[in-house]
Amino acid sequence: MVFNKKQKAETQKVIANCLRKKFQNYTWKDNNMPFHFRLLGKDRMALYSFMQSLLTTFGTSIFEPVAVTIAKELFVKAEYQYIVGKTIYADCQKSVQNIINKLTVEGNPNKIDELKMLRNSLSGELNKLKPTKVDLFVENKQGEQFLFDLKTAKPNKGDFQKYKQTLLEWAGIALTKNKNVKIHTLLAIPYNPFAPNPYQTWTMKGMIDDRHELAVAEKFWDFLGGEGTYNELLDCFEKAGVELRPEIDDYFAKFS
């Protein structure tokens, strides 16, 4: 166990502050919904609207800062909304597209082989890219870099080609900066909505290497903070919720 009492207290504080900032800065668009207001109450409708907004931004507003807080103990670097770079070798960029084209037709992703292809194509002109920001970047003491793209619990099946291209481009950009870097790019899903059953990976078959490109629930959080971190983190969320409940009730009571 690495996730110690000090980290738990800090993590709980980060969760509470993130949520507090969210609802304090939240502005409800008070549309006239007379039937809903009479049936459920205006305060409940305001809370429902806030929850919808929170769920939409849960990754950026809570999961990302929490992940950095946890990772700081085991990793020498931990950042969210990280920019990996802005240039990629032309031949490497072509390899990314070739990999995508092949997977679209044949499936059978293999991230280890794909990274070898990228390493073997570090040549040509430097092309500028405007890549998406990395949701979470961590680097260990050995210099290995791990770039995570945080996704909702049930990503849309049609988006996996775009996700795959992003992961490959991140790797290509990192290798363009340093051809010797040990790089890992992965999708991270903070919890398993199918628990206690295994996460259903059939939707990403043919595009995502679920062994080397996917970290779900315990695999993600325990990697960042050590064995048992996932369960301890659930307790942190529960305690933060209990702490904030009076503030949240007071805030939404004004809509009664």
Secondary structure, 3 states (H helix, E strand, C coil): CCCCHHHHHHHHHHHHHHHHHHHHCCCCCCCCCHHHHHHHCHHHHHHHHHHHHHHHCHHHHHHHHHHHHHHCCCCCEEEEEECCCCEEEHHHHHHHHHHHHHHHHHCCCCHHHHHHHHHCCCCCCEEECCCCCEEEEEECCCCCEEEEEECCCCCCHHHHHHHHHHHHHHHHHHHHHCCCCCEEEEEEECCCCCCCCCCCCHHHCCCCCCCCCEEECHHHHHHHHCCCHHHHHHHHHHHHHHHHHHHHHHHHHCCC
